[in-house]
Amino acid sequence: MSDPGSGPLARERAHLAASRAALRAMRADVESLDISDVTANWVNAAVLERQIEDRVKALADLSDTPLFFGRLDYAHAPGAERAEGAEGERFYIGRRHVHDADGDPMVIDWRAPVSQPFYQASKKDPKDVELRRRFGYTGGEITAYEDERLTDPAEAAATSKLLQREIERPRVGPMRDIVATIQPEQDEIVRAGLSGSVCVQGGPGTGKTAVGLHRVAYLLYAHRERLARTGTLVIGPNRSFLHYIEQVLPALGELTVRQATVDDLVAHVEVRGTDEAATAVVKGDARMAEVLRRALYSHVSMPVEPVVVVRGSRRWRVAAYEVEELVRELLDRDIRYGAAREALPQRIAHAVLVQMERAGEAPDDRVQNAVARNAAVKACVKAVWPAVDPAKLVLRLLSEPEFLAEHAEGLLTEDERKAVLWAKPARSVKTAKWSAADAVLIDEAADLIERTHSLGHVVLDEAQDLSPMQYRAVGRRCTTGSATVLGDLAQGTTPWATRSWREALAHLGKEGAVVEELTAGFRVPTDVIAYASRLLPHIAPGLTPVASVRENPGFFEVRAAGGTADVVAACRELLRREGSVGLIAADVRVPGLARELTEAGVGHLAPGEETTEGARLTLVPASLAKGLEYDYVVLDEPGAVVDGEPDERTGLRRLYVCLTRAVSGLIVTHTGPLPQQLAA
């Protein structure tokens, strides 16, 4: 609904202007803070200055981003007695809290409890909301509004036109937040408690990535002090994906969340090599964790000589069998290799102190520490519990057939051992051509030696592509915290792709996590998702197909092409429409298509480069398409996409990913035959 310069729309515009003025005043108040009298030293001053800078950034008013997107009119004051005739309250719902000079709220943060009915209320359960109003914006200004009278039985439930318009709005630039369009089933996941872990199975366009990011924002709002101490982390599949999503949390006022790939987490060595698929599968298998544990603890040996400590004129002797008992006690305890090694000299020193006390002396802690540093004690520890470098341990396993065979006995077959052994062993850690899977093994070994720091909450996106050992690497980062796992089993495109979420969660160390499934598709048009879903029986039998809830069926066409010139023509055709365009092709075909586009004078970007109004075409290798989205997509040679993978199932899964990147329309071009699984 819209109206001229007077009436409800004018009043809402006035409230928007007043709210923006209040936000500017809040920011000015923070900028004017004088901390010279409240900081005891330069360290405190630096910390406080950083906090003020972050607060100023969080209070930025983005002119093209609506400050509020909805309004709730309650029948009664929230939490109050429902007395007859009691007047309710009105709340504007937005991305951040805004208050006036008196401290009265002008905009309520979408994460506040009072805002939840904006997402959850319905005709069946209005949650005491009389009216829910949604606002339509153009360039940051209110241009329309739409009302739902939830307690009026005469008004039938209807799909919000503004909601549909926002969902289907053209996409240019990085991923945007969905705070104005969160659906009830998504909101339940977003607001799930911090103590429990959640796994979200969601097909293309169900909003699982956005749900995960908004869950981080909600948890930071609800548990800010705790997560400020323990930290939060978002893990994505690659840098292009992280660049695409990096603006979502700042738009919601959250600036402190770290983003990384799994490779970033395990970057103990420089990765310069690659593995064959069969080799990577074995290295990524959870059995390798036990191989590493055995190999590490093989360095521990039992003493054959006593420890003799000389202090002044006295000699104190700890028999070999006593030291052996201490070693075996530490082996039986569930503590890290490094922690046990640090404890052993103190245990030996304590045995010496017991002898001193029996001899009538009265040693204290300083004496025990001095004995622990004694040369004889240090020599014993070095001999029976030596220091081990995790990279050198993995280097030895991958280089020495006998060492690997000894510690993989009963775990890996002979063929599997041959698969992981290097054909040409490296001379040192620095000269080795480590692969990504090797780096994960080193991370596992490092954790066996010294406990990995745990964060308060970790979001893991596109999780279906992780190996069991990669899951373990992520799980180490949240052993004392919780996790939100996001993925789609049908989009697993690695040879070790996840077969079931329960299995994956066990490797992650979160067996008790709740598994939720999102099946309503908000991004992919009906005709496109229906075409792509023809592949599901072949790639993920039993998985529920995504049901598009969009009113617009979308633009979809399959074209037999005469060559790359027809592909370029399809790109030109889609560039005449509003929005971003992605040309997705098998990796081997990308260089040729890039030359063809350049020769035709069609500018194009690489994945990760931000689209603008003047540069809207991105040339995307199929291997990097996952997680990205474009208003329109040209998919080149589906058969080549399938053939580019080591096996047909993985190839079909890769094709499923590529087919579902479009928001408004898809053109499939082919010169060769289409995969038979796409037949109706």
C-alpha positions in Angstrom: 0.0 0.0 0.0 1.2 3.5 -0.8 -0.2 6.9 -0.3 0.7 10.5 -1.2 2.6 12.9 1.0 0.2 12.7 3.9 -1.4 9.9 5.9 0.2 6.7 7.3 3.1 6.6 4.8 4.1 10.2 5.6 4.1 9.4 9.3 6.2 6.3 8.8 8.7 8.4 6.8 8.8 10.9 9.6 9.5 8.2 12.1 12.3 6.9 9.8 13.8 10.4 9.6 13.6 10.9 13.4 15.1 7.4 14.0 18.1 8.2 11.7 18.6 11.5 13.5 18.6 9.6 16.8 21.1 7.1 15.5 23.4 10.0 14.4 23.1 11.4 17.9 24.0 8.1 19.5 27.0 7.9 17.3 28.0 11.5 18.1 27.7 10.7 21.8 30.2 7.8 21.5 32.6 9.9 19.3 32.6 12.7 21.9 33.6 10.4 24.8 36.6 11.6 26.8 38.5 8.7 28.2 41.5 10.6 29.5 40.2 10.5 33.1 39.1 6.9 33.2 42.1 5.0 31.9 44.8 3.9 34.4 47.5 3.2 31.8 48.2 3.2 28.1 47.1 -0.5 27.7 43.6 0.3 29.1 43.4 3.4 27.0 44.2 1.4 23.8 41.6 -1.3 24.6 39.0 1.4 25.4 39.8 3.3 22.2 39.4 0.1 20.2 36.0 -0.6 21.8 34.9 3.0 21.0 36.0 2.6 17.4 34.1 -0.6 17.1 31.0 0.9 18.6 31.2 3.9 16.3 31.4 1.5 13.3 28.4 -0.5 14.6 26.3 2.7 14.8 26.9 3.6 11.2 23.8 4.6 9.2 23.9 2.9 5.8 21.9 5.2 3.6 20.8 2.4 1.2 19.9 0.0 4.0 16.5 0.3 5.8 16.9 1.2 9.4 13.7 -0.6 10.2 11.7 -3.0 8.0 8.7 -3.8 10.1 6.3 -2.7 12.8 4.4 -4.7 15.5 1.3 -3.3 17.1 0.6 -5.4 20.2 -2.9 -5.8 21.6 -1.4 -5.5 25.1 1.9 -4.5 26.5 4.2 -7.5 26.3 4.3 -9.3 29.6 1.4 -7.4 31.0 -1.9 -8.7 32.2 -4.5 -8.9 29.4 -6.9 -6.6 31.1 -10.0 -5.5 29.2 -9.3 -2.3 27.4 -5.6 -2.3 28.1 -3.7 -0.4 25.4 -0.9 -2.3 23.6 2.5 -1.0 22.5 4.0 -0.3 19.1 7.5 -1.4 18.1 9.5 -0.8 15.0 11.7 -3.7 14.1 15.2 -3.1 12.6 18.8 -4.2 12.3 19.9 -2.5 15.5 18.5 -0.8 18.5 18.0 3.0 18.3 16.8 5.2 21.2 16.0 8.9 21.5 17.5 11.4 23.9 15.3 10.2 26.8 16.3 6.5 26.2 13.0 5.5 24.8 13.3 2.9 21.9 12.6 4.2 18.4 13.8 1.0 16.7 14.0 -2.5 18.4 16.8 -4.9 17.5 15.4 -7.8 15.5 17.1 -10.2 17.9 15.2 -8.9 21.0 12.5 -11.2 22.4 9.9 -8.6 21.8 10.7 -8.8 18.0 10.3 -12.5 17.7 6.5 -12.4 16.9 7.4 -10.4 13.7 8.8 -13.7 12.4 6.6 -16.2 14.3 3.1 -14.7 14.6 0.4 -16.1 12.3 -3.4 -16.0 12.0 -3.5 -19.3 13.9 -1.2 -18.0 16.6 -1.1 -14.2 16.6 1.0 -14.0 19.8 -1.0 -11.0 20.9 0.0 -9.0 17.8 -2.9 -7.1 16.3 -1.1 -5.7 13.3 2.2 -6.6 11.5 3.3 -4.0 9.1 6.1 -4.5 6.5 7.8 -1.7 4.7 8.9 -1.4 1.1 12.0 0.6 0.3 13.6 2.2 -2.7 17.1 3.6 -2.2 16.7 3.6 1.5 13.4 5.5 1.5 10.0 4.1 2.4 7.8 3.8 -0.6 5.1 1.4 0.5 3.8 -0.6 3.4 1.6 -3.7 3.8 -0.5 -4.6 6.8 -1.6 -8.0 8.2 -4.3 -7.8 10.9 -3.6 -11.1 12.6 -6.5 -10.9 15.1 -9.1 -9.9 12.6 -11.1 -13.1 11.6 -12.5 -11.3 8.6 -9.1 -10.8 7.0 -7.8 -14.0 5.3 -4.2 -15.1 5.5 -2.3 -14.1 2.4 1.2 -14.2 1.1 3.0 -10.9 1.6 3.7 -9.1 -1.7 6.5 -7.0 -0.2 8.0 -10.2 1.3 8.0 -11.8 -2.2 9.4 -8.7 -3.8 12.3 -8.6 -1.2 13.1 -12.3 -1.8 13.1 -11.9 -5.5 15.0 -8.5 -5.6 17.9 -8.6 -8.0 21.3 -9.4 -6.6 24.3 -7.1 -7.3 27.3 -7.1 -5.1 28.0 -9.4 -2.1 25.5 -11.5 -0.2 23.0 -9.4 1.8 21.2 -10.2 5.0 17.7 -11.7 5.1 16.7 -10.1 8.4 13.5 -8.7 6.9 12.5 -12.0 5.3 13.4 -14.7 7.9 10.7 -17.4 7.9 9.3 -19.1 11.0 11.2 -22.3 10.5 14.4 -20.4 9.9 13.8 -18.2 13.0 13.5 -21.3 15.2 17.1 -22.3 14.1 18.4 -18.7 14.4 17.2 -18.4 18.0 18.2 -21.9 19.2 20.2 -21.8 22.4 24.0 -21.4 22.6 24.5 -24.6 24.7 23.4 -27.0 22.0 24.8 -27.6 18.5 22.5 -27.5 15.4 22.9 -29.2 12.0 20.9 -27.7 9.1 20.3 -29.8 6.1 19.1 -27.5 3.4 18.8 -27.7 -0.4 19.7 -24.9 -2.8 18.0 -21.6 -2.0 16.6 -22.6 1.4 18.6 -19.9 3.1 20.8 -22.2 5.2 23.9 -19.9 4.9 22.0 -16.8 5.8 20.4 -18.7 8.7 23.8 -19.7 10.0 25.1 -16.1 9.8 22.0 -14.7 11.4 22.3 -17.3 14.2 25.8 -15.9 14.9 24.4 -12.4 15.1 21.6 -13.6 17.4 24.0 -15.5 19.7 26.3 -12.5 20.0 23.3 -10.4 21.0 22.0 -12.9 23.5 25.4 -14.0 25.0 27.7 -11.1 24.1 29.9 -11.2 27.2 30.5 -14.9 27.1 31.3 -15.0 23.4 33.5 -11.9 23.7 35.7 -14.0 25.9 35.5 -17.2 24.0 35.2 -16.0 20.4 33.2 -17.0 17.3 34.3 -18.3 13.9 32.6 -18.8 10.5 34.2 -21.4 8.4 33.5 -21.5 4.6 34.7 -23.7 1.7 36.9 -21.2 0.0 38.0 -17.5 -0.2 35.5 -16.6 -2.9 32.7 -17.8 -0.7 34.0 -15.9 2.3 34.3 -12.7 0.3 30.8 -13.2 -0.9 29.3 -13.4 2.6 31.7 -11.0 4.5 29.3 -8.1 4.5 26.3 -9.8 6.1 27.4 -9.7 9.7 28.7 -6.1 9.6 25.4 -5.0 8.1 23.8 -6.5 11.3 26.2 -4.5 13.5 28.6 -7.4 14.2 32.2 -6.7 13.4 34.2 -9.1 15.5 33.5 -12.5 13.9 36.5 -14.1 12.3 36.1 -15.9 9.0 38.3 -18.7 7.7 38.6 -21.8 5.6 39.5 -25.2 7.0 42.9 -24.8 5.2 43.4 -21.6 7.1 42.8 -23.4 10.4 45.5 -26.1 9.8 48.1 -23.9 8.1 51.0 -25.3 10.1 53.0 -25.8 6.9 53.0 -24.4 3.4 50.8 -26.4 1.1 52.5 -26.8 -2.3 51.4 -30.3 -3.4 48.2 -32.1 -4.3 47.0 -35.7 -3.7 45.3 -38.2 -6.0 41.7 -38.7 -5.0 42.4 -42.2 -3.6 45.3 -40.9 -1.5 43.3 -38.0 -0.2 40.4 -40.3 0.8 42.8 -42.4 3.0 44.5 -39.4 4.5 41.1 -37.9 5.3 39.8 -41.1 7.0 39.2 -41.0 10.7 41.4 -44.1 11.1 44.4 -41.9 10.5 43.8 -40.3 13.9 44.6 -43.6 15.6 47.7 -44.2 13.3 49.0 -40.8 14.5 48.3 -41.5 18.1 50.2 -44.8 18.0 53.1 -43.2 16.1 53.3 -40.4 18.6 53.3 -42.5 21.7 55.8 -45.0 20.2 58.4 -42.4 21.2 57.7 -43.1 24.9 60.1 -45.7 26.3 60.6 -47.2 29.7 63.7 -46.2 31.7 66.6 -48.7 32.1 68.6 -46.8 34.6 67.8 -45.0 37.8 67.8 -41.2 38.1 70.5 -39.9 40.5 70.1 -36.3 41.7 73.0 -34.6 43.4 72.3 -31.8 45.8 75.3 -30.5 47.8 76.9 -33.6 49.4 73.8 -35.7 49.1 72.8 -38.1 46.3 69.1 -39.0 45.8 68.3 -42.0 43.8 65.0 -42.8 42.1 65.0 -46.4 40.8 64.2 -47.2 37.2 61.1 -49.2 38.3 59.8 -46.1 40.2 60.2 -43.9 37.1 58.5 -46.6 35.0 55.5 -46.5 37.3 55.3 -42.7 36.9 55.5 -43.0 33.1 52.8 -45.7 33.1 50.5 -43.5 35.3 50.9 -40.6 32.9 50.2 -42.9 29.9 47.0 -44.1 31.5 45.7 -40.6 32.1 43.7 -38.8 29.4 46.1 -35.8 29.0 48.0 -34.5 26.0 51.5 -35.9 25.1 53.1 -32.5 25.8 51.3 -32.0 29.1 52.4 -35.4 30.3 55.9 -34.7 29.2 55.9 -31.4 31.3 54.4 -33.3 34.3 57.0 -36.1 34.3 59.9 -34.1 35.7 57.7 -32.8 38.5 56.6 -36.3 39.3 60.3 -37.4 39.5 61.1 -34.4 41.6 58.3 -35.2 44.0 59.7 -38.7 44.4 63.0 -37.1 45.4 61.2 -34.8 47.9 59.6 -37.8 49.6 63.0 -39.2 50.2 64.3 -35.9 51.5 61.4 -35.7 54.0 62.1 -39.2 55.2 65.7 -38.2 55.8 64.4 -35.3 58.1 64.7 -32.5 55.6 61.9 -30.0 55.0 61.9 -29.1 51.3 59.4 -26.7 49.8 58.1 -26.1 46.3 61.2 -24.2 45.3 63.3 -27.2 46.0 60.9 -29.4 44.0 61.2 -27.0 41.0 64.9 -27.0 41.3 65.1 -30.8 41.3 62.7 -30.9 38.3 65.3 -28.7 36.4 68.2 -30.9 37.5 70.3 -32.2 34.6 69.8 -35.8 35.5 66.0 -35.4 35.6 66.0 -33.5 32.3 68.2 -36.2 30.7 65.8 -38.9 31.9 62.7 -37.1 30.5 64.5 -36.5 27.2 65.2 -40.2 26.9 61.9 -41.7 28.0 59.5 -39.0 26.9 61.2 -37.0 24.1 59.8 -33.9 22.5 58.1 -34.6 19.2 57.4 -32.1 16.3 54.0 -32.8 14.7 55.2 -32.0 11.2 58.2 -34.3 11.6 56.0 -37.1 12.9 53.8 -36.9 9.8 56.8 -36.6 7.5 58.2 -39.8 9.0 54.9 -41.6 8.6 54.6 -40.6 4.9 58.2 -41.4 4.2 59.1 -44.6 6.0 57.1 -47.7 5.0 58.2 -49.7 8.1 57.2 -46.9 10.5 53.8 -46.5 8.8 53.2 -50.3 8.7 54.0 -50.7 12.4 51.5 -48.1 13.5 48.8 -48.7 10.9 48.7 -52.5 11.7 45.1 -53.6 11.8 43.9 -50.1 10.6 45.0 -49.6 7.0 45.3 -52.2 4.3 48.6 -52.7 2.4 47.1 -50.9 -0.6 46.0 -48.0 1.6 49.4 -47.7 3.1 50.9 -47.6 -0.4 48.5 -44.9 -1.4 49.6 -42.5 1.4 53.3 -43.1 1.2 55.3 -40.6 -0.8 57.0 -41.9 -4.0 59.9 -39.6 -3.3 60.4 -39.0 0.5 61.2 -35.4 1.4 64.4 -34.6 3.2 62.9 -32.1 5.6 59.7 -30.4 6.7 60.6 -27.3 4.7 61.3 -29.1 1.4 58.3 -31.4 1.6 55.5 -30.7 -0.9 52.7 -30.9 1.6 49.1 -31.4 0.5 46.0 -30.0 2.1 45.2 -33.4 3.6 48.8 -33.6 5.0 48.2 -30.2 6.8 45.1 -31.7 8.5 47.2 -34.7 9.6 49.8 -32.3 11.1 46.9 -30.4 12.9 45.7 -33.7 14.4 49.2 -34.5 15.6 49.7 -31.0 17.0 46.5 -31.5 19.0 47.7 -34.8 20.4 50.7 -33.0 21.7 49.1 -29.8 22.9 45.3 -29.0 23.2 43.9 -26.8 20.5 42.2 -23.6 21.7 38.4 -23.9 21.8 36.0 -21.1 20.8 32.6 -20.4 22.1 30.7 -21.0 18.8 31.7 -22.1 15.3 29.6 -22.0 12.1 30.6 -24.5 9.5 29.1 -23.9 6.1 29.2 -26.3 3.1 30.1 -29.0 5.6 29.1 -31.9 3.3 32.4 -31.7 1.5 34.6 -32.2 4.6 36.5 -35.4 5.3 36.3 -37.1 8.7 39.7 -35.7 9.6 38.6 -32.2 8.6 35.6 -32.6 10.8 37.9 -33.5 13.6 40.0 -30.4 12.9 36.9 -28.2 13.2 35.6 -30.0 16.2 38.8 -29.3 18.1 38.0 -25.6 17.7 34.7 -25.9 19.6 35.3 -28.8 22.2 34.0 -26.5 25.0 31.6 -24.5 22.7 28.8 -25.3 20.3 28.5 -25.5 16.5 26.1 -24.7 13.7 26.7 -27.1 10.8 25.2 -26.1 7.4 25.1 -28.2 4.3 23.3 -30.3 1.7 24.1 -33.9 1.2 23.1 -33.7 -2.4 25.8 -31.1 -3.0 28.8 -33.1 -1.8 31.4 -33.0 -4.5 34.5 -34.5 -2.9 35.3 -38.2 -3.1 35.0 -38.3 0.7 31.7 -36.3 0.8 29.5 -36.8 3.9 27.1 -39.8 3.6 25.0 -38.9 6.7 24.9 -36.0 9.1 24.9 -38.3 12.2 28.3 -39.8 11.0 29.6 -36.3 10.3 28.5 -35.0 13.8 30.2 -37.9 15.4 33.5 -37.0 13.8 32.9 -33.4 14.9 32.4 -34.5 18.5 28.8 -33.2 18.5 26.8 -36.4 18.5 24.0 -34.8 20.4 23.4 -32.0 17.9 19.8 -31.5 16.6 19.4 -32.0 12.9 16.9 -29.7 11.2 15.8 -29.8 7.6 14.9 -26.8 5.4 12.9 -27.7 2.3 11.2 -24.4 1.3 13.2 -22.8 -1.5 13.2 -19.0 -1.5 16.0 -18.4 -4.1 15.8 -20.8 -6.9 12.8 -20.4 -9.3 10.3 -23.2 -9.6 11.1 -24.4 -13.1 14.9 -24.3 -12.4 14.7 -26.3 -9.2 12.3 -28.8 -10.8 14.8 -29.4 -13.6 17.8 -29.8 -11.2 15.8 -32.1 -8.9 15.7 -34.7 -11.7 19.2 -35.5 -10.5 18.3 -36.2 -6.9 17.4 -39.9 -7.3 20.9 -40.5 -8.7 22.9 -38.4 -6.2 21.0 -38.4 -2.9 18.1 -40.9 -3.0 15.7 -40.4 -0.1 16.5 -36.7 0.3 13.4 -34.4 0.2 13.4 -32.2 -2.9 13.3 -28.4 -2.4 9.8 -26.9 -3.0 10.1 -23.4 -4.4 7.7 -21.0 -2.6 8.3 -18.2 -5.1 5.4 -16.9 -7.1 7.7 -16.1 -10.1 8.4 -19.4 -12.0 11.5 -17.9 -13.4 13.1 -17.8 -16.8 14.4 -21.3 -17.9 15.6 -22.6 -21.2 17.8 -25.4 -22.6 19.5 -24.5 -25.9 21.5 -26.6 -28.3 24.5 -24.4 -29.2 26.6 -24.3 -32.2 29.7 -23.2 -30.3 31.1 -20.8 -27.8 29.8 -17.8 -29.8 26.3 -19.0 -28.8 27.3 -19.0 -25.2 28.6 -15.4 -25.5 25.3 -14.5 -27.1 23.3 -16.0 -24.2 25.4 -13.9 -21.8 24.7 -10.7 -23.8 21.0 -11.5 -23.8 20.9 -11.9 -20.0 23.0 -8.7 -19.5 20.2 -6.8 -21.0 18.1 -7.7 -17.9 18.5 -6.2 -14.5 20.9 -8.0 -12.0 24.0 -10.1 -11.9 24.9 -12.8 -14.4 27.1 -15.9 -13.9 28.6 -17.9 -16.7 29.4 -21.3 -15.1 31.5 -23.9 -17.0 33.6 -26.9 -16.4 37.1 -25.8 -15.2 38.8 -26.9 -18.3 36.6 -24.8 -20.5 37.0 -21.6 -18.6 40.2 -20.3 -20.3 38.6 -20.7 -23.7 35.4 -19.0 -22.7 37.5 -16.2 -21.1 39.3 -15.6 -24.5 36.0 -15.7 -26.4 34.4 -13.1 -24.0 37.4 -10.8 -24.3 37.5 -11.0 -28.1 33.8 -10.3 -28.2 34.3 -7.2 -26.0 32.3 -8.6 -23.1 33.9 -7.7 -19.8 33.8 -10.3 -17.0 34.9 -10.8 -13.4 36.4 -13.8 -11.6 34.7 -15.3 -8.5 35.3 -13.2 -5.4 35.4 -10.0 -7.4 32.5 -7.8 -6.5 29.8 -7.2 -9.1 28.7 -3.6 -9.8 26.2 -2.0 -12.0 29.0 -1.6 -14.7 30.4 -5.1 -14.3 27.8 -7.7 -13.8 29.1 -10.9 -15.6 31.2 -13.4 -13.6 32.9 -16.3 -15.2 32.8 -19.1 -12.7 34.7 -22.5 -12.8 32.3 -25.2 -11.8 34.6 -26.2 -8.9 34.0 -22.7 -7.3 30.3 -22.3 -7.9 29.2 -23.8 -4.6 27.6 -21.2 -2.3 27.4 -18.4 -4.9 24.3 -17.0 -6.5 23.5 -14.8 -9.5 20.2 -13.4 -10.8 20.8 -15.1 -14.1 23.0 -18.0 -15.0 24.3 -19.4 -18.3 25.4 -23.0 -17.7 27.8 -24.2 -20.4 28.1 -27.9 -21.4 26.5 -29.8 -18.5 28.2 -33.0 -19.8 31.6 -31.4 -19.5 30.8 -30.5 -15.9 30.1 -34.2 -15.1 33.1 -35.4 -17.0 35.4 -33.1 -15.1 35.0 -35.1 -11.9 36.6 -38.5 -11.0 33.3 -40.4 -10.9 29.8 -40.0 -12.3 28.0 -39.5 -9.0 30.4 -36.7 -8.0 30.0 -35.2 -11.4 26.2 -35.2 -11.2 26.4 -33.6 -7.8 28.7 -30.9 -9.2 26.1 -30.4 -12.0 23.3 -30.1 -9.4 25.3 -27.3 -7.7 25.8 -25.5 -10.9 22.1 -25.8 -12.0 20.9 -24.2 -8.8 22.9 -20.9 -8.7 20.3 -18.9 -10.5 17.8 -16.6 -8.7 15.7 -15.4 -11.6 16.6 -17.4 -14.7 18.8 -20.1 -16.2 19.9 -20.8 -19.8 21.6 -24.2 -20.3 23.7 -24.4 -23.5 25.2 -27.6 -24.9 26.8 -28.8 -28.1 27.2 -32.4 -26.8 24.5 -34.6 -25.4 23.0 -33.8 -22.0 23.5 -36.3 -19.2 20.8 -38.9 -19.4 19.8 -38.3 -15.8 18.3 -34.9 -16.8 15.8 -36.6 -19.1 12.2 -36.0 -17.9 
